[in-house]
Amino acid sequence: MRCVPLVVAGLVALSGCAAGCVSSGPDAASGSGAVFAAQAEEWVAAYDEAFDRFDDGQVIFLAPDIVQDSGMSNEGFMGDGRLGALGVHSVVYNTEYERGPMYLDATGLVRTDSWVWPSGDAGRGLSPGQTYALLAWLEVGEDGVERYQHLVYGLDGYASIAQRESQVVAEQVAANYVDVWNDADDRGVAALYAQDATLSDSVLGVRVSGRDAIQALLDDPTTLPVRLDHLDEVYPLQVLPLGSEGPPPDEAPAVHEYLTPDLRGTLGQVWMHLHTTTDCPDASVVALTLDERGHISAERRFHSLDSLRTCTDPDLLVDGWWADLPLPDPLAERVTGTLPTEAGTIELHNSGPAYDQLITWAFHRLTTAGLPPPTVATITLDPFDERCAGGRGYADWSTGTTDILVCADGAGVHWGPGPDNTGCTQPGCIDQAPTKDKHLLLHEIAHAWLHDHLDPATRTEFTTLVNAPSWNDPEDPWKTRGVEWAAEILAWGLNDQPPVALPSIGSPNCDLITDGYQTLTGTPPPHDCP
């Protein structure tokens, strides 16, 4: 007999073998003979290893626009983009953190983790060394982790009144859900689900819309009974009581609530752990999104990987995010585009639409000023390069070519047009780019131009003009060197929105800036001093 998929409760389509069913075994996979979702395990293991090192190596697994939301434990634990996410992770993971089982769907994964706050927090009633249950939800796309969200169960000290009240509501929603799926009650479906509710079980290729379609799944004879897991079953570590009035862990159902948009918001989602009660039990996680009336508007199911492999016919399984997601390269090695110039083609690393336009604009400014472009091999956008600890950009010739580093996450930079700030795809929206970003890029390109096009006599003349101790003597402070003054003044002249003060050299008088630009280029600057 073939194992029959259980399309029931929870975010993960539950799948199970009826009594006497022959399991497909732990090595089952979707039609290919390979272990199902082995790539997912490999990718997540590498991701975990990178995070456990507590260094910047973890960023290669994050999408440029990742949203990190650990606001259920503290409203300050929110971050956008790779830099923002790292800031949150540095706090959340600077604890004793243990990862639990993984549950999959086609676009993400859920894990049941636990977290120990070593020092505690007396003001919030958190005991040192107390363990708290976490549900970690990751959305994964072609660029890596796009959303990382924590839902916390057991942080009474952090919980707002709204959170405490919502936990009661969440547990009632979970209990009603289990009752409806176990009883196949059409009246229960009408009371529990919105009229246009959706149910997605993507790993089994199931997606239905509307109460009637959900009822049809309930009426399927292969649908198996389910029960809520309890914290002591989901979390192998000891999970202490939820506070002075909380139930002991063996009586607490594994239900997490999510408040939107913040700790003071309304209950937006209920997450729970479920098991089928069969000889081949399936463990799963179910996410229920609630509308303003408290009805389920969307249900999403995540499966335990072990259960999928053991209890589900491999022909029914659908590959997901892991199928075409290789282990990521370092940001500096990601070639995202090229820019042809009169001096040769430049390879762009970790750039994106906005920064592509900015780089194109910068070289166009050289042409507008009547200056030939420098020969540049690569421009890399990487704020996690170790050199960025000492500066915001570098022009480097150590490899025998001119390579420019800008300490910005180019793939994640966005500016105009439009209120959603989705990115720059037209040259006109360069006007939205911050002056400091324009100046930084022009400054590094100016170093490349000075290297290619400035003769020794002009270097000496300029160094004398600005009263610098040397052109580029490493014994002199870098801000005092003639080469830095030259790059700053050249970038100032090329910028169509020049800064009032030059970051490296301050605010020299207008005559000196103007004379310096003319000495370097042989022409007056394209604009006046501000």
KOLDRENVEX-182444 format. One record per residue (C-alpha): residue number from 1; residue in one letter; x, y, z. Coordinates in Angstrom, 2 decimals, decimal comma, padded with zeros to 5 digits. Each point is the difference from the previous one (the first is absolute). Example, Ala and Ser with C-alpha at 12.3 -4.5 7.8 and 13.67 -1.06 7.14 Angstrom:
BEGIN
num|residuo|x|y|z
1|a|012,30|-004,50|007,80 .
2|s|001,37|003,44|-000,66 .
***
This chain:
BEGIN
num|residuo|x|y|z
1|m|000,00|000,00|000,00 .
2|r|001,32|003,44|-000,85 .
3|c|000,37|002,58|002,79 .
4|v|-002,77|002,57|-000,26 .
5|p|000,69|003,70|000,57 .
6|l|-001,80|001,51|002,93 .
7|v|-001,22|003,45|-000,93 .
8|v|-000,99|001,29|003,36 .
9|a|000,74|002,46|002,58 .
10|g|002,75|002,26|-000,01 .
11|l|002,36|001,68|-002,10 .
12|v|001,58|-003,15|-000,95 .
13|a|-002,11|-002,35|-001,89 .
14|l|-000,10|-002,90|002,31 .
15|s|000,83|-003,28|-001,62 .
16|g|-000,25|-003,41|001,51 .
17|c|-000,26|-003,71|-000,61 .
18|a|-003,17|-001,71|001,02 .
19|a|000,38|-003,17|002,05 .
20|g|001,59|-002,74|-002,10 .
21|c|001,34|002,45|-002,55 .
22|v|003,48|-000,61|-001,39 .
23|s|002,13|003,06|000,64 .
24|s|002,19|001,31|-002,79 .
25|g|002,86|000,10|002,49 .
26|p|002,43|002,68|001,13 .
27|d|001,77|000,18|-003,36 .
28|a|-003,11|000,75|-002,01 .
29|a|000,14|002,94|-002,38 .
30|s|-002,19|001,56|-002,64 .
31|g|000,32|-002,30|-002,93 .
32|s|003,77|000,38|-000,46 .
33|g|001,39|-002,68|002,31 .
34|a|001,77|002,68|002,03 .
35|v|-000,79|000,88|003,58 .
36|f|-002,83|002,53|-000,01 .
37|a|001,14|003,55|000,86 .
38|a|003,59|-001,08|000,67 .
39|q|001,05|003,34|-001,52 .
40|a|-002,08|001,80|002,62 .
41|e|001,82|-001,82|002,80 .
42|e|003,38|000,78|-001,53 .
43|w|-000,84|003,68|-000,50 .
44|v|-001,43|000,46|003,50 .
45|a|002,96|-001,79|001,58 .
46|a|002,42|002,37|-001,74 .
47|y|-002,18|002,94|001,01 .
48|d|000,04|-001,11|003,65 .
49|e|003,76|-000,52|-000,05 .
50|a|000,53|003,53|-001,31 .
51|f|-002,22|001,51|002,69 .
52|d|001,68|-001,98|002,76 .
53|r|003,33|001,64|-000,86 .
54|f|-001,42|003,41|001,02 .
55|d|001,75|001,75|-002,86 .
56|d|-001,11|001,69|-003,21 .
57|g|000,18|-003,27|-001,96 .
58|q|-003,69|-000,51|000,67 .
59|v|-001,01|002,87|-002,30 .
60|i|000,54|-002,05|-003,14 .
61|f|-003,12|-002,01|000,89 .
62|l|-002,17|003,11|000,35 .
63|a|-001,93|001,69|-002,81 .
64|p|000,91|003,69|-000,46 .
65|d|-003,45|001,12|001,18 .
66|i|-000,39|-002,46|002,89 .
67|v|-002,39|001,02|002,75 .
68|q|001,07|-001,23|003,44 .
69|d|-002,90|000,05|002,45 .
70|s|000,64|-001,13|003,55 .
71|g|-002,43|002,55|001,35 .
72|m|-001,95|-002,58|001,99 .
73|s|002,88|-000,07|002,47 .
74|n|000,79|003,70|-000,11 .
75|e|-001,29|002,79|-002,23 .
76|g|003,60|001,09|-000,59 .
77|f|000,87|-003,32|-001,63 .
78|m|-000,95|001,09|-003,52 .
79|g|002,29|000,42|-002,99 .
80|d|-000,23|000,63|-003,74 .
81|g|002,70|-000,99|-002,47 .
82|r|003,09|-002,07|000,68 .
83|l|001,57|002,57|002,32 .
84|g|-003,22|000,38|002,00 .
85|a|-000,47|-003,75|000,26 .
86|l|003,54|-000,47|001,25 .
87|g|-000,63|002,54|002,73 .
88|v|-002,98|-001,97|001,24 .
89|h|001,77|-003,34|-000,27 .
90|s|002,95|001,29|002,00 .
91|v|-002,38|000,54|002,94 .
92|v|-002,35|-002,96|-000,35 .
93|y|002,73|-002,53|-000,67 .
94|n|002,33|001,32|002,69 .
95|t|-001,72|-002,49|002,28 .
96|e|-000,23|-003,74|000,45 .
97|y|-002,01|-000,86|-003,08 .
98|e|-000,98|-003,54|-000,95 .
99|r|-001,64|-000,87|-003,28 .
100|g|-002,81|-002,50|-000,19 .
101|p|-001,68|-002,05|-002,75 .
102|m|-000,54|001,47|-003,46 .
103|y|-003,36|000,17|-001,81 .
104|l|-000,21|000,82|-003,72 .
105|d|-002,27|001,48|-002,56 .
106|a|000,86|001,05|-003,55 .
107|t|001,00|003,57|000,86 .
108|g|001,25|-000,18|003,55 .
109|l|000,72|-001,93|003,14 .
110|v|-000,89|000,05|003,67 .
111|r|002,05|-001,20|002,94 .
112|t|-000,81|-000,51|003,64 .
113|d|002,94|001,47|001,85 .
114|s|000,76|000,92|003,58 .
115|w|001,83|002,94|001,47 .
116|v|001,70|000,56|003,34 .
117|w|000,53|003,54|001,25 .
118|p|003,08|-000,54|002,23 .
119|s|-000,21|003,17|002,08 .
120|g|-003,78|000,20|000,21 .
121|d|-001,86|003,28|000,42 .
122|a|-001,29|000,72|003,50 .
123|g|-002,09|002,94|-001,20 .
124|r|-002,00|-002,32|-002,24 .
125|g|-000,07|-002,94|002,36 .
126|l|002,38|-002,11|-002,11 .
127|s|002,14|-002,36|002,01 .
128|p|003,68|-000,49|-000,92 .
129|g|000,42|-003,16|-002,02 .
130|q|-003,71|-000,43|-000,69 .
131|t|-000,89|-001,73|-003,27 .
132|y|-002,60|001,39|-002,40 .
133|a|-001,68|-001,61|-002,97 .
134|l|000,46|001,65|-003,38 .
135|l|-001,54|-000,65|-003,36 .
136|a|002,34|001,20|-002,75 .
137|w|-001,64|000,61|-003,39 .
138|l|002,19|000,53|-003,06 .
139|e|-001,21|000,93|-003,48 .
140|v|002,60|-001,03|-002,57 .
141|g|000,26|001,23|-003,60 .
142|e|002,54|-000,10|-002,79 .
143|d|002,19|002,58|001,79 .
144|g|-000,08|-001,73|003,39 .
145|v|-001,98|000,66|003,17 .
146|e|-002,53|002,74|-000,77 .
147|r|-001,73|000,09|003,37 .
148|y|001,05|-001,28|003,40 .
149|q|-002,60|000,19|002,72 .
150|h|-000,03|-001,16|003,60 .
151|l|-003,16|-000,83|001,90 .
152|v|000,60|-000,35|003,71 .
153|y|-001,89|-002,15|002,49 .
154|g|000,88|000,38|003,64 .
155|l|001,26|003,59|000,28 .
156|d|-002,61|001,27|002,42 .
157|g|002,42|002,63|001,22 .
158|y|000,19|001,52|-003,47 .
159|a|-003,65|-000,48|-000,87 .
160|s|-002,34|002,93|-000,24 .
161|i|-003,55|-000,27|001,32 .
162|a|-001,15|-000,45|-003,59 .
163|q|002,40|-002,92|-000,40 .
164|r|-001,18|-001,74|003,14 .
165|e|-003,63|000,39|-001,01 .
166|s|000,72|-001,16|-003,53 .
167|q|001,65|-003,17|001,25 .
168|v|-003,33|-001,06|001,50 .
169|v|-001,76|000,75|-003,28 .
170|a|002,68|-001,82|-001,98 .
171|e|-000,34|-003,14|002,10 .
172|q|-003,77|000,04|-000,49 .
173|v|000,40|000,38|-003,77 .
174|a|002,39|-002,97|000,03 .
175|a|-002,39|-002,13|002,04 .
176|n|-002,91|000,86|-002,32 .
177|y|002,14|-000,85|-003,01 .
178|v|000,84|-003,47|001,32 .
179|d|-003,65|-000,64|000,86 .
180|v|-001,17|000,97|-003,49 .
181|w|002,56|-002,17|-001,80 .
182|n|-000,62|-002,97|002,23 .
183|d|-003,79|000,23|-000,28 .
184|a|-000,24|001,06|-003,69 .
185|d|-002,73|002,38|001,09 .
186|d|-001,29|002,24|-002,80 .
187|r|-001,50|002,38|002,54 .
188|g|003,38|000,19|001,66 .
189|v|001,63|000,87|-003,32 .
190|a|-002,47|002,85|-000,48 .
191|a|000,73|001,32|003,48 .
192|l|003,77|-000,38|-000,27 .
193|y|000,85|001,06|-003,58 .
194|a|-000,72|003,16|-001,97 .
195|q|-002,15|-000,50|-003,09 .
196|d|002,96|000,49|-002,36 .
197|a|002,63|-001,70|002,18 .
198|t|002,93|-001,75|-001,66 .
199|l|001,81|-003,16|001,04 .
200|s|003,50|-000,68|-001,31 .
201|d|001,95|-003,23|000,38 .
202|s|002,64|000,71|-002,60 .
203|v|002,30|-002,98|000,59 .
204|l|-002,94|-002,24|-000,93 .
205|g|-001,11|002,29|-002,81 .
206|v|-003,27|000,90|001,72 .
207|r|-001,54|003,47|-000,15 .
208|v|-003,72|000,60|000,37 .
209|s|-002,14|003,07|000,44 .
210|g|-003,38|000,45|001,68 .
211|r|-001,86|-001,77|002,79 .
212|d|-001,51|-002,62|-002,31 .
213|a|003,40|-001,11|-001,23 .
214|i|001,34|-000,17|003,55 .
215|q|-003,05|-002,02|001,04 .
216|a|000,71|-002,41|-002,87 .
217|l|003,44|-000,62|001,44 .
218|l|-001,56|-000,64|003,39 .
219|d|-002,42|-002,50|-001,51 .
220|d|002,80|-001,97|-001,67 .
221|p|000,17|-003,43|001,70 .
222|t|003,81|000,12|-000,03 .
223|t|000,03|003,01|002,32 .
224|l|001,38|-001,18|003,32 .
225|p|-000,78|001,19|003,54 .
226|v|002,42|002,47|001,56 .
227|r|000,92|001,24|003,43 .
228|l|001,86|003,00|001,32 .
229|d|003,53|-000,57|001,17 .
230|h|001,13|001,26|003,38 .
231|l|003,15|001,92|000,72 .
232|d|001,78|-002,93|001,60 .
233|e|-000,55|-002,00|-003,20 .
234|v|001,10|002,70|-002,43 .
235|y|002,96|001,32|001,98 .
236|p|002,37|-002,69|001,27 .
237|l|001,61|002,49|002,39 .
238|q|-001,71|000,93|003,22 .
239|v|-002,40|002,84|-000,63 .
240|l|-000,82|001,62|003,29 .
241|p|-003,44|001,28|001,00 .
242|l|-001,23|003,14|-001,71 .
243|g|-000,01|002,09|003,14 .
244|s|-001,55|-000,03|003,42 .
245|e|-003,45|-000,75|-001,41 .
246|g|001,04|-002,07|-003,01 .
247|p|-000,69|-003,72|-000,32 .
248|p|002,84|-002,50|000,24 .
249|p|001,51|-000,88|-003,37 .
250|d|-001,59|-003,43|-000,27 .
251|e|-003,42|001,68|000,09 .
252|a|000,80|002,88|-002,34 .
253|p|-000,99|-000,58|-003,63 .
254|a|002,65|001,02|-002,50 .
255|v|-001,85|003,03|-001,35 .
256|h|001,67|003,27|-000,96 .
257|e|-001,80|003,22|-000,73 .
258|y|001,20|002,83|-002,20 .
259|l|-001,18|003,54|000,58 .
260|t|-000,09|002,45|-002,87 .
261|p|001,47|002,47|-000,50 .
262|d|001,73|000,08|003,39 .
263|l|-000,35|-001,02|003,62 .
264|r|-003,05|002,24|000,34 .
265|g|-001,70|-001,27|-003,13 .
266|t|-002,75|-002,48|-000,64 .
267|l|000,40|-003,76|-000,26 .
268|g|001,02|-000,66|-003,59 .
269|q|001,17|-003,61|-000,08 .
270|v|-000,19|-003,20|002,02 .
271|w|002,68|-002,65|-000,42 .
272|m|-000,23|-003,47|001,48 .
273|h|001,61|-003,43|000,02 .
274|l|-002,11|-002,99|-000,97 .
275|h|000,34|-003,76|-000,13 .
276|t|-002,11|-002,55|-001,79 .
277|t|-001,06|-002,83|002,26 .
278|t|000,97|-002,97|-002,18 .
279|d|002,61|-002,74|-000,12 .
280|c|002,07|002,24|-002,28 .
281|p|-000,52|003,35|001,71 .
282|d|000,71|003,26|-001,74 .
283|a|001,32|003,01|001,89 .
284|s|-000,83|003,31|-001,60 .
285|v|-000,33|003,71|000,54 .
286|v|-003,11|001,89|-001,00 .
287|a|-000,23|003,76|-000,50 .
288|l|-003,42|001,62|000,15 .
289|t|-000,39|003,60|-001,13 .
290|l|-003,02|001,69|001,56 .
291|d|-002,15|002,76|-001,45 .
292|e|-001,38|002,92|001,99 .
293|r|-002,93|-002,15|001,17 .
294|g|002,25|-002,75|001,29 .
295|h|-000,81|-002,43|-002,85 .
296|i|002,74|-001,96|-001,76 .
297|s|000,72|001,76|-003,29 .
298|a|003,01|-002,12|-000,96 .
299|e|001,44|-003,30|001,15 .
300|r|003,50|-001,15|-000,82 .
301|r|001,55|-003,37|000,79 .
302|f|003,61|-000,97|000,64 .
303|h|001,06|-003,66|000,25 .
304|s|002,53|-001,70|002,19 .
305|l|002,71|-001,16|-002,39 .
306|d|000,27|-003,38|001,72 .
307|s|-003,75|-000,50|-000,33 .
308|l|000,02|000,91|-003,68 .
309|r|002,69|-002,54|-000,74 .
310|t|-001,47|-002,74|002,16 .
311|c|-003,76|000,30|-000,41 .
312|t|-000,66|001,55|-003,41 .
313|d|000,03|-001,48|-003,47 .
314|p|003,05|001,64|-001,65 .
315|d|-001,97|000,46|-003,23 .
316|l|-002,22|002,48|001,83 .
317|l|002,82|002,24|001,24 .
318|v|000,75|003,33|-001,69 .
319|d|003,43|001,61|000,09 .
320|g|000,22|003,54|001,32 .
321|w|002,43|002,84|000,65 .
322|w|002,95|-002,36|000,43 .
323|a|-000,16|-001,53|-003,48 .
324|d|001,88|002,79|-001,81 .
325|l|001,75|001,69|002,91 .
326|p|003,73|-000,78|000,09 .
327|l|002,22|000,81|002,95 .
328|p|000,68|003,73|-000,30 .
329|d|003,23|001,64|-001,10 .
330|p|001,59|002,84|001,99 .
331|l|-001,47|003,39|-000,94 .
332|a|003,26|001,16|-001,56 .
333|e|-000,01|-002,97|-002,38 .
334|r|-003,54|000,54|-001,29 .
335|v|000,23|001,49|-003,48 .
336|t|-003,29|001,82|-000,47 .
337|g|000,70|001,96|-003,19 .
338|t|002,48|001,85|-002,17 .
339|l|000,45|003,58|-001,14 .
340|p|001,70|000,71|-003,35 .
341|t|002,12|003,18|-000,10 .
342|e|002,44|001,48|-002,50 .
343|a|002,81|-001,33|002,22 .
344|g|-001,39|-003,53|000,16 .
345|t|-002,75|-002,03|001,62 .
346|i|-000,46|000,17|003,77 .
347|e|-001,24|-003,06|001,90 .
348|l|-002,55|000,88|002,69 .
349|h|-000,16|-002,12|003,16 .
350|n|-003,00|-000,07|002,38 .
351|s|-001,64|002,93|-001,74 .
352|g|-003,69|000,52|-000,66 .
353|p|-002,22|002,18|-002,22 .
354|a|000,50|003,14|002,08 .
355|y|003,77|-000,28|000,28 .
356|d|000,32|-001,03|-003,66 .
357|q|-001,60|003,32|-000,90 .
358|l|002,21|001,88|002,44 .
359|i|003,19|-001,50|-001,46 .
360|t|-001,21|000,78|-003,53 .
361|w|-000,78|003,57|001,11 .
362|a|003,47|000,40|001,55 .
363|f|001,80|-000,92|-003,22 .
364|h|-002,39|002,21|-001,97 .
365|r|001,06|002,90|002,25 .
366|l|003,60|-000,53|-001,13 .
367|t|-001,09|000,18|-003,62 .
368|t|-002,08|003,13|000,65 .
369|a|003,06|001,64|001,59 .
370|g|002,12|-000,88|-003,04 .
371|l|002,17|-002,47|001,92 .
372|p|001,00|-003,43|-001,33 .
373|p|-001,11|-002,95|002,15 .
374|p|002,53|-001,98|002,03 .
375|t|000,59|-003,67|-000,62 .
376|v|-001,82|-001,88|002,76 .
377|a|-000,23|-003,80|000,17 .
378|t|-002,60|-000,41|002,76 .
379|i|-002,29|002,02|002,23 .
380|t|-001,10|-001,98|003,06 .
381|l|-002,75|001,04|002,42 .
382|d|000,63|-001,78|003,29 .
383|p|-000,36|001,60|003,45 .
384|f|001,23|-003,19|001,65 .
385|d|003,49|000,08|-001,50 .
386|e|002,48|000,14|002,87 .
387|r|001,49|003,21|-001,42 .
388|c|-003,30|001,77|000,64 .
389|a|000,87|000,14|003,70 .
390|g|002,47|002,77|-000,89 .
391|g|-001,75|001,89|-002,79 .
392|r|-002,98|000,24|-002,33 .
393|g|001,72|-000,77|-003,28 .
394|y|003,27|-000,96|-001,62 .
395|a|001,73|000,05|-003,37 .
396|d|002,44|-002,89|-000,10 .
397|w|002,78|-000,98|-002,42 .
398|s|001,40|-003,02|001,85 .
399|t|-001,12|-002,46|-002,70 .
400|g|001,54|001,98|-002,84 .
401|t|-003,35|001,46|-001,03 .
402|t|-002,12|002,82|001,41 .
403|d|-002,64|-001,42|002,31 .
404|i|-002,45|002,21|001,89 .
405|l|-001,72|-000,97|003,24 .
406|v|-002,96|002,00|001,31 .
407|c|-001,15|-000,93|003,51 .
408|a|-003,70|-000,18|-000,81 .
409|d|-002,32|-002,94|-000,63 .
410|g|-000,62|000,93|-003,62 .
411|a|-002,53|-002,78|-000,61 .
412|g|-002,15|001,37|002,81 .
413|v|000,17|003,72|-000,78 .
414|h|-003,23|001,67|-001,10 .
415|w|-000,98|003,55|-000,69 .
416|g|-003,05|001,41|-001,84 .
417|p|-002,02|000,45|-001,97 .
418|g|-003,35|-000,47|001,71 .
419|p|-001,12|-000,19|003,60 .
420|d|000,94|-003,65|000,34 .
421|n|003,65|000,78|-000,81 .
422|t|000,25|-003,19|-002,04 .
423|g|003,14|000,86|-001,88 .
424|c|001,57|001,96|-002,78 .
425|t|-000,51|-001,25|-003,53 .
426|q|000,04|003,32|-001,87 .
427|p|002,90|002,48|-000,13 .
428|g|-002,23|002,81|001,27 .
429|c|-000,40|-001,59|003,41 .
430|i|003,71|000,51|000,71 .
431|d|-001,20|003,34|001,33 .
432|q|-001,44|-002,00|002,90 .
433|a|003,40|-001,43|000,95 .
434|p|001,55|001,53|003,13 .
435|t|002,82|002,46|-000,64 .
436|k|002,31|-001,98|002,29 .
437|d|-000,47|-003,16|-002,09 .
438|k|000,74|001,89|-003,20 .
439|h|003,08|001,60|001,52 .
440|l|001,39|-003,27|001,37 .
441|l|-000,23|-001,74|-003,37 .
442|l|001,44|003,00|-001,85 .
443|h|002,84|000,21|002,54 .
444|e|001,13|-003,58|-000,69 .
445|i|-000,38|000,44|-003,77 .
446|a|002,03|003,20|000,36 .
447|h|002,84|-002,03|001,56 .
448|a|-000,06|-002,26|-003,08 .
449|w|-000,01|003,06|-002,29 .
450|l|002,93|001,61|001,84 .
451|h|001,94|-003,27|-000,26 .
452|d|-000,52|-000,19|-003,77 .
453|h|000,06|003,62|-001,14 .
454|l|001,99|002,22|002,38 .
455|d|003,66|000,54|-000,85 .
456|p|002,75|000,47|002,65 .
457|a|000,38|003,73|-000,66 .
458|t|-003,71|000,65|000,60 .
459|r|000,11|-002,06|003,16 .
460|t|002,80|002,16|001,33 .
461|e|-001,78|003,21|-001,03 .
462|f|-003,23|-001,08|001,70 .
463|t|001,76|-001,17|003,18 .
464|t|001,65|003,40|000,30 .
465|l|-003,30|001,82|-000,70 .
466|v|-001,88|-001,70|002,85 .
467|n|003,05|000,09|002,31 .
468|a|-000,05|-003,79|000,50 .
469|p|003,06|-001,63|001,63 .
470|s|000,23|-002,53|-002,86 .
471|w|-001,93|-001,40|-002,94 .
472|n|-000,47|-003,43|001,58 .
473|d|002,60|-000,73|002,67 .
474|p|-001,33|-002,78|002,27 .
475|e|001,79|001,65|002,91 .
476|d|-002,35|002,98|-000,27 .
477|p|-003,59|-000,12|001,31 .
478|w|-002,12|-000,95|-002,99 .
479|k|-002,31|003,02|000,30 .
480|t|002,99|002,32|-000,42 .
481|r|001,40|-001,64|-003,13 .
482|g|-000,24|001,75|-003,34 .
483|v|-001,59|-003,03|-001,65 .
484|e|-002,95|000,13|002,43 .
485|w|-000,46|003,72|-000,56 .
486|a|000,10|-000,63|-003,74 .
487|a|-002,62|-002,78|000,14 .
488|e|-002,28|002,13|002,18 .
489|i|000,26|003,07|-002,23 .
490|l|-000,44|-002,00|-003,21 .
491|a|-003,08|-001,76|001,44 .
492|w|-001,38|003,38|001,09 .
493|g|000,37|001,39|-003,51 .
494|l|-001,60|-003,01|-001,67 .
495|n|-002,98|-000,20|002,37 .
496|d|-003,15|001,71|-001,29 .
497|q|-001,10|000,30|003,64 .
498|p|003,30|000,82|001,72 .
499|p|000,22|-000,22|003,79 .
500|v|000,38|003,18|002,01 .
501|a|002,91|-001,57|001,89 .
502|l|002,40|-002,57|-001,43 .
503|p|000,06|-003,09|002,26 .
504|s|003,78|-000,45|000,10 .
505|i|001,29|003,58|-000,04 .
506|g|-002,83|002,08|001,48 .
507|s|-000,87|003,39|-001,52 .
508|p|003,00|001,61|-001,70 .
509|n|-000,59|003,42|-001,56 .
510|c|-001,66|000,23|-003,37 .
511|d|003,02|001,39|-001,84 .
512|l|002,15|-002,92|001,13 .
513|i|-002,59|-002,57|-001,15 .
514|t|-000,47|001,73|-003,34 .
515|d|003,72|000,39|-000,62 .
516|g|000,61|-003,59|001,07 .
517|y|-002,55|-001,38|-002,46 .
518|q|001,47|002,06|-002,86 .
519|t|003,53|-001,11|000,88 .
520|l|-001,04|-003,65|-000,14 .
521|t|-002,10|000,11|-003,17 .
522|g|001,13|003,09|-001,90 .
523|t|-003,59|001,31|-000,09 .
524|p|-002,18|002,01|002,40 .
525|p|-002,42|-002,00|002,17 .
526|p|-003,48|-000,62|-001,50 .
527|h|-001,68|001,93|002,81 .
528|d|000,67|002,69|002,59 .
529|c|000,66|-000,52|003,68 .
530|p|-003,13|-000,42|002,13 .
***
